[in-house]
Amino acid sequence: MRKRDHRALTSTVSLLACGLLAGVAVAAVAVPPVAVSGLGAKAGAEAFGALPSELTVARAPQISYLFAADGKTPLATVYDENRRDVKLTEVAPVMRKAIIAAEDHDFYRHNGVDLAGIARAFVNNSSGAQDRQGASTLTMQYVRLALAYSADHPADVVAATEDTSARKVREVRYALQVEKDYAKDEILERYLNIASFGNGAYGVFAASQVYFGKPPSSLTIAEAALLAGMVKAPTTNDPTTRSGRVLALDRRNYVIGNMVTTGAATQAEADAARAAPLVVTGKRPPNGCVTTNEKRWGFFCDYFYRWWLSQEEFGATPYDRERRLKGGGHRVVTTLDAQVQRGADRAVRRAKGETAKEAAMVAVVEPGTGRVRALAVNRTFRIDDPEHPANKPHSDPKQRAKSTVGNYPNTVNPLLTGGDGITGYQAGSTFKIFTVVAALEKGIPLSHTIDAPQRFRSEYVIDRASPTACPGTDRYCPTNSDQKAGGALNMWSAFARSTNTYFVPLQQQVGAENVVDVAKRLGIQFRVDRENRWAADREAAHDWGAFTLGVSATTPLELANAYATLAADGTYCVPTPVQEIRGPDGRTLDIARPRCEKRVATDVARAAVDAARCPVGDDSATSRCGGSRTAAQVKAAVDAPVAGKTGTTDAENYASLVAMTKQYAVAGILTDPDWPQSSVKMRHQQRNGINPPVYESLAAAMHGKPRIDFSPAPADLAR
């Protein structure tokens, strides 16, 4: 008889026999005092035949891996279940043989069901014996696990695992069909990938890593036998616990003995395996952004995590998206550049220690792609332990009086990117770049001259009680920070010196609503409700006199990306933390591609950059910067063509600097995030100011990179 015919015949016999056994079970349950009748068996056989046989298997959750931009450096792992599916060819033959020796000696000989075992177990269990027997084959065990993973409701999970005759009959029906649909090796592969091995290890790959720190292809007989012995009771036979270690060793040796019986090992090999000490050398992989490969990378990891949860492509709700991330088995190459990130991490900590109240925050963006290359701050990304807090007292006196601890050195707040209550920080005169762009778009050239007084009486109406109102009036009257008149300045020199009384009248000339519009186009999000309402209403924005001086909240990431747009000749790109995402099937997801569009005309962007070279000590062939610069040391520190701008608020509780080359835009903000009203003065050029972290981060990013000059400003805008 041909093998195929024999298998078909045995399947048919199994169906009939299992149907009869089902009838016996039903009759025994329904009419315990009465002998099982032929009618009951017939009814059971008919009911068995009516059971569904097609097994719908949901893909079990897979671990997702995050890498730095080189595609090699690990960043983090995220998972609901620590599992990574592998092919059977990636599993050592001794592991395959060990699981068969432990669970199902006849796996390669039966058709999914052990009829004799089922009958024996039924008779034993119906007799009331205390030692209950099971008769599940590997195929039936796989069915049970698959049903549990495919369940949409907790009740279905219970039904898939409860110890009842009905569940066993259902497993038999599915197992017979599974054997028809899949080859034996594929069934074994599926089982090894779905089984639980305890300690959060699901599947043989995770188990090999957790217990032995090696891939399953390298397992020895002793190691394979230990793992195979655990699937029956992974919690009981846990070799990492004092009570479980002895049981795990006994179970391992039992499996080794079975391997001799099945011919999977010789007696000599078994003796050597039994003599091997039980040594657990592996550990669970880290999970999430609080346990990144390098501890200072947590804020970038969190930015990626929040980005993922915001993408509708990954699911209808944030919950669905999180499940896909933690269970989808993705390979994600992020935009984090290890060289840039490490340089920024060092730079912010040289300025401010992790126990400082002030946060030195730096973001690095790549112009032309929007790829975020680094996010650094002098904080540890970690939830402070409430039982053993390491965080210092809150810097806000009112909060400190209530014994509230601050968010330093430990925090998981998105300080650099915003969200979850973080609306941003005032960036001061860095916002003057938006006025430059708005003026250029109106055809006003960089040579445009304004005689800047020490105090400028504007047309903007404000509260008479405001300290920025001209005495006795309701007019906004800004002054210069040095309390001196600026004199006759062009756009280059006014930007270099950051002269307030040049830019407020320039904004008044071009319309504040147009300046706000430029900021919006360059990515400023206006997270503060009041500011968002003003930005959305051109009439309200028209009266926003102080906008050019940077009184609106932003984040280091937004600010870096705004300037990066100009470095990219006016091409705005949505900030992104990903370069490539591959699904478990190896296919690349399109969502990782840069999403860019033209937001500012090329000539305007180039002219704006030409003006922005002045504050940071650089000059172009056309610029007329004058002698005073607010951050002249940047050019020498970076040793490349640079552009940028400093920013300070009236109370000096914020300090900021943007510095950029053609390849990177770096924005830094220094403040106390817990209490921005702090009386501590935020500095610029001092060692503990914001300038050094920014230009040192840019210098680190540019190490080994070519020096590329900015394109010249067009003649009509640079005249």
JOBELPE-V867091 format. One record per residue. N is the residue number from 1. PHI is phi in whole degrees, -180 to 180 (* if undefined). Layout:
# JOBELPE-V867091
{{N;PHI} {N;PHI}}
This chain:
# JOBELPE-V867091
{{1;*} {2;-68} {3;-61} {4;-63} {5;-65} {6;-65} {7;-66} {8;-62} {9;-64} {10;-66} {11;-64} {12;-63} {13;-60} {14;-62} {15;-59} {16;-65} {17;-66} {18;-66} {19;-62} {20;-65} {21;-63} {22;-63} {23;-63} {24;-61} {25;-63} {26;-62} {27;-64} {28;-64} {29;-76} {30;-76} {31;-131} {32;-55} {33;-76} {34;-103} {35;-63} {36;-66} {37;-96} {38;-63} {39;-62} {40;-64} {41;-64} {42;-63} {43;-62} {44;-65} {45;-63} {46;-67} {47;-65} {48;-62} {49;-65} {50;-84} {51;-67} {52;-65} {53;-118} {54;-82} {55;-92} {56;-91} {57;-112} {58;-79} {59;-68} {60;-66} {61;-58} {62;-120} {63;-70} {64;-107} {65;-113} {66;-110} {67;-126} {68;-70} {69;-64} {70;-77} {71;75} {72;-122} {73;-74} {74;-64} {75;-107} {76;-166} {77;-124} {78;-133} {79;-165} {80;-87} {81;-130} {82;-76} {83;-148} {84;-141} {85;-66} {86;-132} {87;-74} {88;-61} {89;-67} {90;-92} {91;-110} {92;-56} {93;-53} {94;-67} {95;-72} {96;-60} {97;-70} {98;-67} {99;-68} {100;-70} {101;-65} {102;-80} {103;-119} {104;-165} {105;-58} {106;-97} {107;-51} {108;-82} {109;-111} {110;-93} {111;-106} {112;108} {113;-134} {114;-100} {115;-61} {116;-64} {117;-66} {118;-64} {119;-63} {120;-63} {121;-65} {122;-64} {123;-63} {124;-64} {125;-71} {126;-76} {127;-79} {128;87} {129;-61} {130;-70} {131;-85} {132;-76} {133;-110} {134;-121} {135;-140} {136;-78} {137;-79} {138;-58} {139;-64} {140;-67} {141;-64} {142;-61} {143;-58} {144;-60} {145;-66} {146;-64} {147;-64} {148;-65} {149;-72} {150;-89} {151;-68} {152;-99} {153;-142} {154;-53} {155;-64} {156;-70} {157;-65} {158;-61} {159;-62} {160;-76} {161;-122} {162;-69} {163;-89} {164;-135} {165;-65} {166;-61} {167;-63} {168;-64} {169;-64} {170;-63} {171;-62} {172;-60} {173;-61} {174;-67} {175;-61} {176;-62} {177;-74} {178;-59} {179;-64} {180;-76} {181;-84} {182;-129} {183;-72} {184;-58} {185;-63} {186;-70} {187;-63} {188;-63} {189;-61} {190;-63} {191;-64} {192;-63} {193;-85} {194;-104} {195;-67} {196;-95} {197;-118} {198;81} {199;54} {200;72} {201;-99} {202;-116} {203;89} {204;-70} {205;-65} {206;-61} {207;-62} {208;-62} {209;-73} {210;-66} {211;-93} {212;-130} {213;62} {214;-146} {215;-75} {216;-66} {217;-70} {218;-106} {219;-68} {220;-90} {221;-60} {222;-63} {223;-69} {224;-63} {225;-66} {226;-62} {227;-65} {228;-63} {229;-76} {230;-88} {231;-64} {232;-67} {233;-153} {234;-63} {235;-77} {236;-67} {237;-95} {238;-85} {239;-74} {240;-91} {241;-109} {242;-64} {243;-74} {244;-78} {245;-62} {246;-64} {247;-66} {248;-65} {249;-66} {250;-62} {251;-66} {252;-58} {253;-66} {254;-61} {255;-65} {256;-60} {257;-61} {258;-64} {259;-66} {260;-68} {261;-60} {262;-84} {263;83} {264;-80} {265;-149} {266;-81} {267;-63} {268;-66} {269;-65} {270;-66} {271;-62} {272;-66} {273;-68} {274;-63} {275;-78} {276;-68} {277;-67} {278;-86} {279;-123} {280;-100} {281;-112} {282;-88} {283;-159} {284;-66} {285;-71} {286;-61} {287;-134} {288;97} {289;-83} {290;-82} {291;-132} {292;-70} {293;-58} {294;-117} {295;-62} {296;-83} {297;-95} {298;-63} {299;-69} {300;-67} {301;-58} {302;-65} {303;-62} {304;-60} {305;-60} {306;-66} {307;-61} {308;-58} {309;-67} {310;-91} {311;-93} {312;-65} {313;-61} {314;-92} {315;151} {316;-74} {317;-130} {318;-55} {319;-62} {320;-61} {321;-68} {322;-65} {323;-63} {324;-68} {325;-66} {326;-84} {327;-131} {328;-87} {329;65} {330;-85} {331;-113} {332;-112} {333;-96} {334;-83} {335;-90} {336;-60} {337;-95} {338;-58} {339;-63} {340;-68} {341;-63} {342;-65} {343;-63} {344;-68} {345;-60} {346;-65} {347;-64} {348;-68} {349;-81} {350;-70} {351;-80} {352;-140} {353;-74} {354;-69} {355;-93} {356;-73} {357;-67} {358;-77} {359;-108} {360;-96} {361;-111} {362;-134} {363;-123} {364;-125} {365;-125} {366;-92} {367;-62} {368;91} {369;-131} {370;77} {371;-72} {372;-85} {373;-91} {374;-165} {375;-138} {376;-132} {377;-156} {378;-79} {379;-139} {380;-104} {381;-79} {382;-165} {383;-80} {384;-66} {385;-73} {386;-65} {387;-76} {388;-135} {389;-66} {390;-105} {391;-71} {392;-85} {393;-59} {394;-62} {395;-79} {396;-77} {397;-56} {398;-67} {399;-71} {400;-65} {401;-65} {402;-92} {403;66} {404;-77} {405;-88} {406;-84} {407;-100} {408;-152} {409;-80} {410;-101} {411;-164} {412;-119} {413;-70} {414;-78} {415;-60} {416;-91} {417;-121} {418;84} {419;110} {420;52} {421;91} {422;-86} {423;-93} {424;119} {425;-142} {426;-71} {427;-105} {428;58} {429;-71} {430;-60} {431;-72} {432;-62} {433;-62} {434;-69} {435;-71} {436;-57} {437;-63} {438;-62} {439;-67} {440;-61} {441;-66} {442;-87} {443;86} {444;-79} {445;-79} {446;-65} {447;-80} {448;-55} {449;-106} {450;-131} {451;-84} {452;-86} {453;-80} {454;-73} {455;-130} {456;-113} {457;-90} {458;-93} {459;-91} {460;-74} {461;-94} {462;-137} {463;-66} {464;-59} {465;-80} {466;-68} {467;-66} {468;-95} {469;-86} {470;-61} {471;-51} {472;78} {473;-131} {474;-110} {475;-101} {476;-73} {477;-131} {478;-72} {479;-125} {480;-91} {481;-64} {482;-89} {483;59} {484;-127} {485;-71} {486;-81} {487;80} {488;-76} {489;-128} {490;-97} {491;-68} {492;-62} {493;-69} {494;-66} {495;-70} {496;-63} {497;-92} {498;60} {499;-84} {500;-62} {501;-80} {502;-95} {503;-82} {504;-67} {505;-66} {506;-65} {507;-63} {508;-61} {509;-70} {510;-92} {511;97} {512;-59} {513;-63} {514;-76} {515;-66} {516;-61} {517;-61} {518;-61} {519;-59} {520;-63} {521;-64} {522;-91} {523;105} {524;-71} {525;-98} {526;54} {527;-80} {528;-75} {529;-54} {530;-62} {531;-67} {532;-65} {533;-66} {534;-64} {535;-65} {536;-83} {537;-118} {538;-61} {539;-66} {540;-68} {541;-64} {542;-60} {543;-96} {544;-84} {545;-63} {546;-86} {547;-58} {548;-62} {549;-89} {550;78} {551;-88} {552;-90} {553;-78} {554;-150} {555;-125} {556;-56} {557;-67} {558;-60} {559;-66} {560;-62} {561;-72} {562;-62} {563;-69} {564;-61} {565;-61} {566;-72} {567;-63} {568;-93} {569;61} {570;90} {571;-89} {572;-87} {573;-124} {574;-62} {575;-57} {576;-141} {577;-97} {578;-126} {579;-106} {580;-154} {581;-129} {582;-114} {583;-78} {584;-63} {585;-87} {586;87} {587;-78} {588;-86} {589;-87} {590;-69} {591;-62} {592;-79} {593;-67} {594;-59} {595;-112} {596;-126} {597;-155} {598;-75} {599;-116} {600;-136} {601;-59} {602;-56} {603;-61} {604;-64} {605;-61} {606;-66} {607;-68} {608;-63} {609;-64} {610;-59} {611;-68} {612;-74} {613;-73} {614;-65} {615;-62} {616;-102} {617;84} {618;-110} {619;-137} {620;-103} {621;-69} {622;-110} {623;-73} {624;-131} {625;-81} {626;83} {627;-92} {628;-92} {629;-133} {630;-84} {631;-147} {632;-64} {633;-73} {634;-62} {635;-56} {636;-68} {637;-67} {638;-89} {639;56} {640;-162} {641;-58} {642;-134} {643;-145} {644;164} {645;-167} {646;-92} {647;-153} {648;-143} {649;-96} {650;-56} {651;-84} {652;59} {653;-93} {654;-135} {655;-137} {656;-142} {657;-152} {658;-115} {659;-139} {660;-148} {661;-114} {662;-67} {663;-96} {664;-142} {665;-117} {666;-118} {667;-123} {668;-129} {669;-132} {670;-115} {671;-165} {672;-101} {673;-63} {674;-74} {675;-148} {676;-60} {677;-79} {678;-51} {679;-84} {680;-70} {681;-81} {682;-87} {683;-100} {684;-114} {685;-83} {686;-64} {687;-56} {688;-98} {689;-91} {690;-87} {691;-61} {692;-57} {693;-59} {694;-73} {695;-74} {696;-71} {697;-64} {698;-67} {699;-63} {700;-65} {701;-64} {702;-84} {703;-59} {704;81} {705;-98} {706;-68} {707;-91} {708;-117} {709;-80} {710;-72} {711;-68} {712;-67} {713;-70} {714;-66} {715;-60} {716;-71} {717;-101} {718;-105} {719;-71}}
